[in-house]
Amino acid sequence: MKYWATLVVMLLCTSQAIEASAQTTFYSSLERGQMKEDLQLFYAIREAANSGVYKYRSQAEIDSVYQWAFDEIERSSTLGDLYKIILQITDFEGSLHNNTELPDKARKNISNEDSGYFPFAIKQIEDKWVCNNADKEVPLGAEILRINDVPISTIIRDLHKYYTTDGFNITGKQVGTKVFFPLFFRYEYAPQDSFSIEYVANPGSGSSEIKTLQSISHREFLRNLGKIHSMRFDKYLFLDAEEMAKSGELYYTEAINDSTAILVVNDFAIGDNAKDKKHKAYVDFLDATFRKFKEENIQHLIVDVRHNGGGSNPNDLVTYAYLSNRAFQENVEAWISFRKIPYWKEIVKDDLFFLFRPFAKGFFQRALKKDFPIEQNGKYYQNENSDDQQIWEPNENAFGGQIYLLVSPRIASAGSLFASMLASDESTITIGEESMGGYYGHNGHTSYTYELEHSKIRTTFSIVNLNQDVETRPNQPLGYGVMPDHRVVQSLDDFLENRDTVLEYAKKLIAQEN
């Protein structure tokens, strides 16, 4: 699952009503020597422990970005400056499981700011950024052109580093931006007293208007999120799997007509393993569902995983077993870059288990050696005994008709692994937008969090480099997410009316084929 799990986790962390610390803020000064030492430590940790550093980038490219970073330190003086430098590097690497966090005290300080934030939520619609709150002075759906004389395209590009995606993917960054735009803007451009907003209220008019609005507090920024117009489609960004399960929205199926059905799986966090009761209940649901599809002679199945940000194995794999006619495995190759866990002292040890440090270190190293026993050229690979290398056979009730896979920029981690495998099958027609997670592989599974000595900035990444069990496809370049056969985005009219453009397109496509 993408490291932030669901975006609500970060929202809760940054919205705690805790007294701000006057000692650690975004603008706390740092000596350049300390910055350089932290950056050197950051570099050493990632070279030693992060198997994904060179997944999409060459040695020369990585050397170049670090040269840029050390040069940038010469013009830097604060914690926030170093934070943005490290964000740029982690985004450049290209892994959605990368995460960079300010020290707790700095984040709590920010959460108590009573001004400085952009006054409404925005969302990308038809490659434009529009107002996503209905009760603001700027009309709902108005296209934002400039903010404080800076083109919105420049602003969005500057904010990309705050939300990591796999490879060279850009579409997934809109997921973070539509939720955290006011916060990211505050990080990048500092708190603002007011905002001069140039916008087009009527797309057909060809003329723009300018309004100056006062900034709002961090709390009001969060309240605006709870009132976004697009909540019907975006609510799953703010719900975890348990909340979706309570409302019956974690997974379900519906009949569309006598020959067509839809299967929706909004998250794969359905129990932690194959022995978990939640997972077993999900398997029972799948078995009953696909038996029913066979009995009712369902010919067309829409599989909707547009809101699926990941979860736990084997929920993704068992779902695929009901949708494919081939033998498969979770990945065809998986490796890590070390035998002994590097920089153990810098690993964040919040868990009680880590209090027993010598025991914990030995335990984890033995587990890694067992799971990655084969050494080749400084890499440590899994073998056929690994659960990840297990060969799965199609379920006896696997669907045999036409599959229509709905994809979106939200799909990540286990969600994107599942979507990639299903999109790889010739029997699948893929509709929507490119996923955040990589088609051919990603860095995932076990994650480590390290803390830098002077700044206390925390950096998290997943250590396992995975190549997924998918076919090479001409429309799937390396370093990008699942590319749809039919690219369909929500129109402005459908946004205003809260209509599901992608689902309606799939229904029309099925009707045409019939």
ROROZA-763545 format. One line per 8 residues: number of its first residue (from 1); for each residue x, y, z negated of C-alpha. Coordinates in Angstrom, 1 decimal. Layout:
BEGIN
NUM> X,Y,Z | ...
//
This chain:
BEGIN
1> 0.0,0.0,0.0 | 1.2,3.5,0.7 | 3.1,4.5,-2.4 | 0.7,7.1,-3.6 | -1.9,4.3,-3.6 | -5.0,6.4,-3.2 | -4.5,10.1,-2.9 | -6.5,10.6,-6.1
9> -3.6,9.4,-8.1 | -1.5,12.4,-7.2 | -4.5,14.7,-7.7 | -5.0,13.4,-11.2 | -1.3,13.8,-12.0 | -1.1,17.4,-10.8 | -4.4,18.4,-12.5 | -3.7,17.5,-16.1
17> -4.7,20.3,-18.5 | -1.4,20.3,-20.3 | 0.5,23.2,-21.6 | 3.1,24.3,-19.0 | 6.8,24.1,-19.8 | 8.6,27.4,-19.5 | 11.9,25.5,-19.1 | 11.3,23.4,-16.0
25> 9.5,25.0,-13.0 | 9.7,24.9,-9.3 | 11.9,27.9,-9.5 | 14.2,26.7,-12.2 | 17.8,27.5,-11.3 | 20.3,24.8,-10.4 | 24.0,25.2,-10.0 | 25.1,24.3,-6.5
33> 27.7,21.9,-7.9 | 24.8,20.0,-9.6 | 22.8,20.1,-6.4 | 25.7,18.6,-4.5 | 26.2,15.9,-7.1 | 22.5,15.0,-7.0 | 22.5,14.9,-3.2 | 25.6,12.7,-3.2
41> 23.9,10.3,-5.6 | 20.7,10.3,-3.6 | 22.8,9.4,-0.5 | 24.7,6.7,-2.3 | 21.5,5.1,-3.6 | 19.8,5.0,-0.3 | 22.9,3.6,1.5 | 23.2,0.9,-1.1
49> 19.6,-0.1,-1.8 | 17.3,1.2,1.0 | 17.2,-1.3,3.9 | 15.1,1.1,6.0 | 17.6,4.0,6.3 | 18.6,2.9,9.8 | 15.3,1.3,10.9 | 14.5,4.2,13.2
57> 17.6,6.4,13.0 | 21.2,5.9,14.1 | 24.3,6.3,12.0 | 25.0,9.6,13.8 | 21.5,10.9,13.1 | 21.6,10.1,9.4 | 25.1,11.6,9.2 | 23.7,14.7,10.9
65> 20.7,15.2,8.5 | 23.0,14.9,5.5 | 25.4,17.4,7.0 | 22.4,19.7,7.4 | 21.4,19.0,3.8 | 24.8,19.9,2.3 | 25.0,23.0,4.4 | 21.5,24.0,3.2
73> 22.6,23.7,-0.4 | 25.0,26.6,0.2 | 21.9,28.7,0.7 | 19.9,27.2,-2.2 | 19.6,28.0,-5.9 | 16.5,26.4,-7.4 | 14.9,23.0,-8.1 | 12.3,23.7,-5.4
81> 15.0,24.3,-2.9 | 16.6,20.9,-3.6 | 13.2,19.2,-3.6 | 12.4,20.5,-0.1 | 15.9,19.4,1.2 | 15.4,15.8,-0.2 | 11.8,15.7,1.2 | 13.2,16.5,4.7
89> 15.6,13.6,4.4 | 13.0,11.1,3.2 | 10.6,12.1,5.9 | 13.3,11.8,8.5 | 14.0,8.2,7.6 | 10.5,7.2,8.6 | 8.8,5.1,5.9 | 5.3,5.7,4.5
97> 6.5,4.1,1.3 | 9.0,6.8,0.7 | 8.0,9.2,-2.0 | 9.7,12.2,-3.7 | 8.5,13.8,-6.9 | 9.3,16.8,-8.9 | 10.1,16.3,-12.6 | 6.9,15.9,-14.7
105> 7.3,19.2,-16.5 | 7.5,21.1,-13.2 | 4.4,19.3,-11.8 | 2.5,20.1,-15.0 | 3.5,23.7,-14.8 | 2.2,23.9,-11.3 | -1.1,22.3,-12.3 | -1.8,25.2,-14.6
113> -1.2,28.0,-12.1 | -4.2,30.3,-12.1 | -3.6,31.8,-8.6 | -1.6,31.5,-5.4 | -3.5,28.8,-3.6 | -5.2,28.9,-0.2 | -9.0,29.3,-0.7 | -10.5,26.4,1.2
121> -9.9,22.9,2.6 | -9.1,22.4,6.2 | -9.3,19.4,8.5 | -8.0,18.5,12.0 | -10.8,18.2,14.5 | -10.0,17.7,18.3 | -6.4,18.8,17.7 | -7.5,22.0,15.9
129> -7.5,22.8,12.2 | -10.9,24.0,11.0 | -12.6,25.1,7.7 | -13.9,22.1,5.8 | -15.9,23.9,3.1 | -19.4,25.2,3.8 | -19.6,27.9,1.1 | -16.7,30.1,2.0
137> -16.4,33.5,3.8 | -14.7,31.8,6.7 | -17.5,29.7,8.4 | -17.6,26.0,8.3 | -15.9,24.6,11.4 | -14.1,27.8,12.3 | -10.8,27.2,14.0 | -7.9,28.6,12.0
145> -5.3,30.3,14.3 | -2.9,32.1,11.9 | -2.4,32.5,8.2 | -0.4,35.6,7.1 | 0.6,36.1,10.7 | 2.2,32.6,11.0 | 0.6,30.3,13.7 | -1.2,27.3,12.2
153> 0.8,25.0,14.4 | 4.1,26.3,12.8 | 2.6,25.9,9.3 | 1.5,22.3,9.9 | 4.9,21.4,11.3 | 6.6,22.9,8.3 | 4.3,20.8,6.0 | 5.0,17.5,7.7
161> 7.8,16.6,5.3 | 5.5,16.5,2.3 | 3.7,13.4,3.6 | 5.8,10.5,4.9 | 4.7,8.1,7.6 | 6.3,5.2,9.4 | 8.8,5.8,12.2 | 8.0,8.8,14.3
169> 4.2,8.9,13.6 | 2.6,12.3,13.3 | -1.1,11.5,13.1 | -0.9,10.1,9.6 | 0.4,13.4,8.3 | -3.0,14.9,8.8 | -4.3,12.7,6.1 | -2.1,14.3,3.5
177> -2.5,17.8,4.9 | -6.3,17.8,4.9 | -6.2,16.9,1.2 | -3.2,18.8,-0.1 | -2.9,21.7,2.3 | -3.2,24.4,-0.4 | -0.6,22.6,-2.6 | 1.8,22.0,0.3
185> 1.4,25.6,1.4 | 2.2,26.7,-2.1 | 5.4,24.5,-2.1 | 6.6,25.7,1.3 | 5.8,29.4,1.2 | 5.5,30.2,-2.5 | 2.2,31.2,-4.2 | 0.4,34.0,-2.4
193> -1.8,36.8,-3.9 | -3.9,36.9,-0.7 | -4.2,35.3,2.7 | -4.8,37.1,6.0 | -6.7,34.4,8.0 | -7.2,34.8,11.7 | -9.9,32.4,13.0 | -12.4,31.7,15.8
201> -15.9,31.3,14.4 | -17.6,30.4,17.7 | -15.4,28.2,19.9 | -17.2,29.5,23.0 | -16.7,33.2,22.2 | -13.0,33.4,23.1 | -12.6,36.1,20.4 | -11.0,35.9,17.0
209> -11.7,37.5,13.6 | -9.4,38.3,10.7 | -10.4,38.2,7.0 | -8.2,38.7,4.0 | -9.2,36.4,1.1 | -7.8,36.3,-2.4 | -5.9,33.3,-3.6 | -7.4,30.8,-6.0
217> -6.2,28.7,-8.9 | -4.9,25.1,-8.8 | -8.1,24.0,-10.5 | -10.3,25.7,-7.9 | -8.2,24.1,-5.1 | -9.2,20.7,-6.6 | -12.9,21.7,-7.0 | -12.9,22.7,-3.3
225> -11.8,19.1,-2.5 | -14.9,17.8,-4.3 | -17.1,19.9,-2.1 | -15.6,19.3,1.4 | -18.1,19.0,4.2 | -16.5,15.8,5.5 | -16.9,13.9,2.2 | -19.1,11.3,3.9
233> -16.0,10.1,5.9 | -13.2,11.2,3.6 | -14.5,10.1,0.2 | -12.4,6.9,0.3 | -9.3,9.0,-0.1 | -10.5,9.8,-3.6 | -11.7,6.4,-4.6 | -9.6,3.4,-5.7
241> -10.5,-0.2,-4.9 | -12.3,-0.7,-8.2 | -14.6,2.3,-7.7 | -15.4,1.1,-4.1 | -16.1,-2.4,-5.4 | -18.6,-1.0,-8.0 | -20.5,0.8,-5.2 | -20.4,-2.1,-2.8
249> -18.2,-0.3,-0.4 | -14.9,-2.2,-0.8 | -15.9,-4.7,1.9 | -19.3,-5.5,3.5 | -20.9,-6.5,6.7 | -24.0,-5.2,8.6 | -26.0,-6.4,11.6 | -26.2,-3.9,14.5
257> -28.4,-6.0,16.7 | -29.0,-9.6,17.5 | -25.6,-10.1,19.0 | -23.5,-7.5,17.3 | -22.2,-7.0,13.7 | -19.7,-4.9,11.9 | -17.2,-6.0,9.2 | -15.9,-3.2,7.0
265> -12.9,-3.6,4.7 | -11.9,-0.3,3.1 | -9.0,-1.6,1.0 | -7.0,-4.8,0.6 | -6.5,-4.3,-3.2 | -8.8,-7.2,-3.8 | -7.0,-9.1,-6.6 | -3.3,-9.3,-7.0
273> -2.7,-12.8,-5.6 | -4.4,-16.0,-4.2 | -5.3,-17.1,-7.8 | -7.1,-13.9,-8.7 | -10.9,-14.2,-9.2 | -11.4,-11.1,-7.0 | -9.5,-12.6,-4.2 | -11.4,-15.9,-4.5
281> -14.7,-14.0,-4.4 | -13.5,-12.2,-1.2 | -12.6,-15.5,0.4 | -16.1,-16.8,-0.4 | -17.6,-13.6,1.2 | -15.5,-14.1,4.3 | -16.4,-17.8,4.6 | -20.2,-17.1,4.2
289> -20.0,-14.2,6.6 | -18.3,-16.0,9.4 | -20.4,-19.1,9.0 | -23.4,-16.8,9.4 | -21.8,-15.2,12.5 | -21.4,-18.6,14.1 | -25.0,-19.7,13.2 | -26.5,-16.5,14.6
297> -24.3,-16.6,17.7 | -22.8,-13.1,17.1 | -20.9,-12.3,20.3 | -19.5,-8.8,19.4 | -17.8,-7.9,16.1 | -16.7,-4.4,15.1 | -13.9,-4.6,12.5 | -13.6,-1.3,10.7
305> -10.5,-0.7,8.7 | -10.1,3.0,9.3 | -9.9,3.8,5.5 | -7.7,0.9,4.6 | -4.5,2.2,3.0 | -3.1,-1.2,2.0 | -3.3,-3.6,-0.9 | -2.1,-7.0,-1.9
313> -1.3,-10.3,-0.1 | -2.9,-12.5,0.9 | -6.1,-10.5,1.4 | -4.9,-9.1,4.7 | -3.7,-12.5,6.0 | -6.8,-14.5,5.0 | -9.0,-11.9,6.8 | -6.9,-12.2,9.9
321> -7.3,-16.0,9.8 | -11.0,-15.5,10.3 | -10.4,-13.3,13.4 | -7.6,-15.0,15.3 | -7.2,-18.2,17.3 | -3.4,-18.5,16.8 | -1.1,-19.7,14.1 | 0.7,-16.8,12.4
329> 2.8,-15.7,9.5 | 3.0,-12.5,7.6 | 6.4,-11.5,9.1 | 8.9,-13.0,11.4 | 11.9,-11.5,9.6 | 12.4,-9.9,6.2 | 15.6,-8.7,4.5 | 17.2,-6.5,1.8
337> 20.5,-4.8,1.8 | 22.0,-5.9,-1.5 | 22.7,-8.9,-3.8 | 23.1,-7.0,-7.0 | 20.7,-4.2,-7.7 | 22.6,-0.9,-7.1 | 22.7,2.0,-9.5 | 20.7,0.2,-12.2
345> 21.2,2.9,-14.7 | 19.4,5.5,-12.5 | 16.3,3.3,-12.0 | 13.3,4.8,-13.8 | 12.4,2.4,-16.6 | 8.9,3.4,-17.7 | 7.8,-0.2,-18.1 | 8.2,-1.8,-21.5
353> 9.9,-4.7,-19.8 | 12.8,-2.4,-18.8 | 13.6,-1.7,-22.4 | 15.3,-5.1,-22.4 | 17.7,-3.9,-19.7 | 20.3,-6.7,-19.5 | 17.5,-9.3,-19.5 | 15.4,-7.4,-16.9
361> 18.3,-6.8,-14.6 | 19.3,-10.5,-14.6 | 15.6,-11.5,-14.1 | 15.1,-9.3,-11.1 | 18.4,-10.2,-9.4 | 17.7,-13.9,-9.8 | 14.2,-13.4,-8.3 | 15.7,-11.5,-5.3
369> 18.3,-14.1,-4.7 | 15.7,-16.8,-4.7 | 13.5,-14.9,-2.3 | 16.4,-13.7,0.0 | 18.9,-16.5,-0.1 | 20.5,-16.2,3.4 | 23.4,-13.8,3.8 | 24.2,-12.6,7.3
377> 26.5,-9.6,8.0 | 25.8,-7.9,4.7 | 22.0,-8.5,4.9 | 20.0,-10.9,2.8 | 17.1,-12.7,4.5 | 14.2,-14.8,3.5 | 14.0,-18.4,4.7 | 11.2,-20.8,5.5
385> 10.5,-21.4,1.8 | 9.3,-17.9,1.3 | 5.5,-17.4,1.0 | 5.9,-14.6,3.5 | 7.2,-17.1,6.1 | 4.3,-19.5,5.5 | 2.5,-20.5,8.7 | -1.2,-19.8,8.6
393> -3.7,-21.6,10.8 | -6.9,-20.0,12.1 | -9.9,-20.7,9.9 | -12.3,-23.3,11.2 | -15.0,-20.7,11.3 | -12.8,-18.0,13.0 | -14.7,-15.6,15.2 | -14.6,-16.5,18.9
401> -16.3,-13.5,20.5 | -15.2,-10.0,21.5 | -13.5,-8.0,18.7 | -13.6,-4.2,18.5 | -11.0,-2.9,16.0 | -11.6,0.7,14.7 | -8.3,2.4,13.7 | -7.4,5.8,12.2
409> -4.4,7.7,10.8 | -5.3,6.6,7.3 | -4.3,2.9,7.9 | -1.1,2.1,6.1 | 1.0,-0.8,4.6 | -1.0,-4.0,4.4 | -3.8,-2.3,6.2 | -1.5,-1.5,9.2
417> 0.0,-5.0,9.1 | -3.5,-6.5,9.5 | -4.5,-3.9,12.1 | -1.2,-4.5,14.1 | -1.7,-8.3,14.1 | -5.4,-8.0,15.2 | -4.6,-5.4,17.9 | -1.8,-7.7,19.1
425> -4.4,-10.3,20.2 | -5.7,-10.2,23.7 | -9.3,-10.6,22.5 | -9.2,-7.3,20.6 | -10.2,-3.9,22.0 | -8.8,-1.1,19.8 | -10.7,2.2,19.4 | -9.8,5.4,17.5
433> -6.5,7.1,16.6 | -2.9,5.9,16.0 | -2.4,4.4,12.6 | 0.0,5.8,10.0 | 1.7,2.4,9.5 | 4.1,0.9,12.1 | 3.0,-1.6,14.7 | 6.2,-3.7,14.9
441> 7.2,-3.4,11.2 | 7.8,-1.3,8.1 | 9.6,-1.2,4.8 | 7.4,-2.5,2.1 | 6.8,-4.9,-0.8 | 9.1,-4.2,-3.8 | 9.6,-0.6,-4.6 | 12.2,1.1,-6.8
449> 12.2,4.6,-8.3 | 15.4,6.4,-9.1 | 15.9,9.6,-11.0 | 18.6,12.1,-10.0 | 20.9,13.2,-12.9 | 20.7,17.0,-12.9 | 17.4,17.9,-11.2 | 15.4,14.9,-12.5
457> 13.8,14.6,-9.1 | 12.5,11.1,-8.6 | 12.8,9.2,-5.3 | 10.9,6.0,-4.5 | 11.3,3.6,-1.6 | 10.5,0.0,-0.7 | 13.5,-2.3,-0.3 | 12.2,-5.0,2.1
465> 12.7,-4.4,5.8 | 9.9,-6.3,7.6 | 9.3,-7.3,11.3 | 5.7,-8.2,11.8 | 4.3,-11.2,13.7 | 2.9,-9.2,16.7 | 3.2,-9.3,20.5 | 5.2,-6.7,22.4
473> 2.7,-4.5,24.2 | 3.4,-1.9,26.9 | 1.3,0.8,25.1 | 3.2,0.2,21.8 | 6.5,2.0,21.6 | 8.9,1.2,18.8 | 8.5,3.6,15.8 | 4.8,4.3,16.2
481> 1.6,3.0,14.7 | -1.2,0.9,16.2 | -2.0,2.6,19.5 | -5.7,2.4,20.5 | -6.8,1.2,23.9 | -9.5,3.9,23.7 | -8.3,7.1,21.9 | -11.4,8.6,20.4
489> -11.5,11.5,17.9 | -14.4,13.1,16.1 | -15.8,16.1,18.1 | -16.5,19.4,16.5 | -20.3,18.9,16.9 | -20.1,15.5,15.3 | -18.0,17.0,12.5 | -20.6,19.6,11.8
497> -23.4,17.0,11.9 | -21.3,14.3,10.1 | -21.8,11.8,12.9 | -19.4,8.9,13.3 | -17.9,9.6,16.8 | -15.7,6.5,16.8 | -18.3,4.0,15.7 | -20.9,5.4,18.1
505> -18.3,5.1,20.9 | -17.8,1.4,20.0 | -21.5,0.8,20.1 | -21.9,2.4,23.5 | -18.9,0.4,24.9 | -20.6,-2.9,23.7 | -23.9,-1.8,25.3 | -22.1,-1.1,28.6
513> -20.5,-4.5,28.5 | -23.8,-6.2,27.9
//
